[in-house]
Amino acid sequence: MPDPKLFMSNLHAIEADWIDYNNHLNMGYNTVLFDRGADEAYAVLGFGPDYAEERGLTTYTAEFHIRYMRELKLGDKVRIAFRIVDHDEKRFHSYQEMYHEDGWMAATGESMVLHVDMSGPKVAPMPVDILNNVKAMARTQSDMPQPEAVGAAISLRRMR
């Protein structure tokens, strides 16, 4: 089970249209679930549709990595744990874990997120209030051990 210091999303159900010919969740919809979980965390951080509309600022994902641990099937429900691994004034590195409602981990997702001024668009510093929210979440989670998979590269040698 995830550490209680992590932000936890609401429960999300696997949708019928997401099941592929292997009778499990198609890999692309893992990204959808991670995105939905991140959207909930972003609301706490101050990002989201209102932020984009009112301030002309938003976030773009520069890179995203998924590791699949266990199959999800129709009828399953998951929660997404979210943490900030690192940040600066223009970016943050996040790590997510997808947990089945029964407590087992189904997948992990890791991302590099850019803060963007939509008028460019161009990467830009976060306003102080938003950066303080990012710092606060990171500080709350700072004494947790670094997940083993953070920063891992894809490699055949690593799989042996």
C-alpha positions as CSV (number, residue, x, y, z in Angstrom):
1,M,0.0,0.0,0.0
2,P,1.2,3.5,-0.7
3,D,2.6,5.9,2.0
4,P,-0.1,8.1,3.5
5,K,2.0,11.2,2.6
6,L,1.3,10.6,-1.0
7,F,-1.6,12.4,-2.7
8,M,-4.2,9.7,-3.6
9,S,-6.7,10.1,-6.3
10,N,-10.4,9.1,-6.2
11,L,-11.2,5.6,-7.4
12,H,-11.3,5.3,-11.2
13,A,-13.1,2.4,-13.0
14,I,-11.7,0.6,-16.0
15,E,-14.1,1.3,-19.0
16,A,-15.3,-1.3,-21.4
17,D,-13.9,0.5,-24.5
18,W,-10.5,0.4,-22.9
19,I,-10.2,-3.4,-23.0
20,D,-8.2,-4.8,-25.9
21,Y,-8.1,-8.2,-27.8
22,N,-5.9,-9.6,-25.0
23,N,-8.9,-9.1,-22.6
24,H,-7.0,-6.6,-20.5
25,L,-6.5,-2.8,-20.2
26,N,-4.9,-1.5,-23.4
27,M,-1.6,0.1,-22.7
28,G,-2.7,3.5,-23.9
29,Y,-5.4,3.8,-21.3
30,N,-2.9,3.4,-18.5
31,T,-1.7,6.8,-19.6
32,V,-5.3,8.1,-19.4
33,L,-5.6,6.8,-15.8
34,F,-2.3,8.4,-14.8
35,D,-3.4,11.6,-16.4
36,R,-6.7,11.6,-14.5
37,G,-4.9,11.0,-11.3
38,A,-2.4,13.8,-12.0
39,D,-5.3,16.1,-12.8
40,E,-6.6,15.6,-9.3
41,A,-3.2,16.3,-7.8
42,Y,-2.8,19.3,-10.1
43,A,-6.0,20.7,-8.7
44,V,-4.4,20.7,-5.2
45,L,-1.3,22.3,-6.6
46,G,-3.3,25.1,-8.3
47,F,-3.0,23.9,-12.0
48,G,-5.9,23.0,-14.2
49,P,-8.5,24.5,-16.6
50,D,-9.1,27.6,-14.4
51,Y,-5.4,28.3,-14.1
52,A,-4.9,28.1,-17.9
53,E,-8.0,30.3,-18.6
54,E,-7.4,32.9,-15.9
55,R,-3.6,33.2,-15.9
56,G,-2.6,32.0,-19.4
57,L,-0.3,29.5,-17.8
58,T,-0.4,25.7,-17.9
59,T,1.7,22.5,-17.8
60,Y,3.0,20.4,-20.6
61,T,4.3,16.9,-20.2
62,A,7.8,16.7,-21.7
63,E,8.4,13.0,-21.0
64,F,6.4,10.1,-19.6
65,H,7.5,6.5,-18.7
66,I,5.2,3.6,-17.7
67,R,6.0,0.3,-16.2
68,Y,3.3,-2.3,-16.2
69,M,3.3,-4.6,-13.2
70,R,0.1,-6.5,-13.3
71,E,-2.9,-6.7,-15.6
72,L,-6.1,-4.7,-15.2
73,K,-9.4,-6.0,-16.5
74,L,-12.9,-4.8,-17.0
75,G,-14.5,-4.3,-13.6
76,D,-11.3,-3.3,-11.9
77,K,-11.0,0.0,-10.1
78,V,-7.8,1.9,-9.3
79,R,-6.4,4.9,-7.4
80,I,-3.4,6.8,-8.4
81,A,-0.7,7.8,-5.9
82,F,1.2,11.0,-6.9
83,R,4.4,12.4,-5.6
84,I,6.9,15.1,-6.6
85,V,10.4,13.7,-6.9
86,D,12.2,17.0,-7.7
87,H,11.4,20.5,-8.9
88,D,12.7,23.9,-9.8
89,E,11.0,27.1,-10.8
90,K,10.0,25.9,-14.3
91,R,9.7,22.1,-14.0
92,F,8.8,19.2,-11.8
93,H,9.5,15.5,-11.9
94,S,6.6,13.4,-10.7
95,Y,6.2,9.7,-10.0
96,Q,2.9,7.9,-9.8
97,E,1.8,4.4,-8.7
98,M,-1.5,2.9,-9.8
99,Y,-3.1,0.7,-7.1
100,H,-5.9,-1.7,-7.6
101,E,-8.7,-1.2,-5.1
102,D,-7.5,-4.4,-3.4
103,G,-4.1,-2.8,-2.7
104,W,-1.8,-4.3,-5.3
105,M,0.3,-2.1,-7.6
106,A,-0.7,-2.4,-11.3
107,A,1.7,0.2,-12.9
108,T,4.0,3.1,-12.3
109,G,4.2,6.3,-14.3
110,E,7.0,8.9,-14.2
111,S,7.0,12.3,-15.8
112,M,8.9,15.5,-16.5
113,V,6.4,18.4,-16.5
114,L,7.1,21.8,-17.8
115,H,5.4,25.0,-16.7
116,V,4.4,26.9,-19.8
117,D,3.3,30.5,-20.6
118,M,0.6,29.9,-23.2
119,S,1.3,33.2,-25.0
120,G,4.5,31.7,-26.5
121,P,4.1,29.0,-25.8
122,K,7.3,28.9,-23.9
123,V,8.6,27.4,-20.7
124,A,8.3,29.9,-17.9
125,P,8.7,30.2,-14.1
126,M,5.8,29.3,-12.0
127,P,4.1,32.2,-10.1
128,V,5.2,32.3,-6.4
129,D,1.9,30.9,-5.0
130,I,2.0,27.9,-7.4
131,L,5.7,27.2,-6.8
132,N,5.0,27.4,-3.0
133,N,2.3,24.7,-3.5
134,V,4.7,22.5,-5.4
135,K,7.4,23.0,-2.7
136,A,4.9,22.2,0.1
137,M,3.9,18.9,-1.5
138,A,7.5,18.0,-2.2
139,R,8.5,18.9,1.4
140,T,5.7,16.7,2.8
141,Q,7.0,13.8,0.8
142,S,10.8,14.5,1.1
143,D,11.5,12.0,3.9
144,M,10.1,9.1,1.9
145,P,12.5,6.7,0.3
146,Q,13.1,7.3,-3.4
147,P,11.2,4.8,-5.5
148,E,13.6,2.2,-6.9
149,A,12.3,2.7,-10.5
150,V,12.8,6.5,-10.6
151,G,15.0,7.4,-13.5
152,A,15.3,3.8,-14.7
153,A,16.2,3.3,-18.4
154,I,14.9,0.6,-20.7
155,S,17.4,-2.1,-21.1
156,L,17.5,-5.8,-22.1
157,R,20.4,-6.3,-19.6
158,R,18.3,-4.9,-16.7
159,M,15.5,-7.4,-17.5
160,R,17.8,-10.5,-17.1
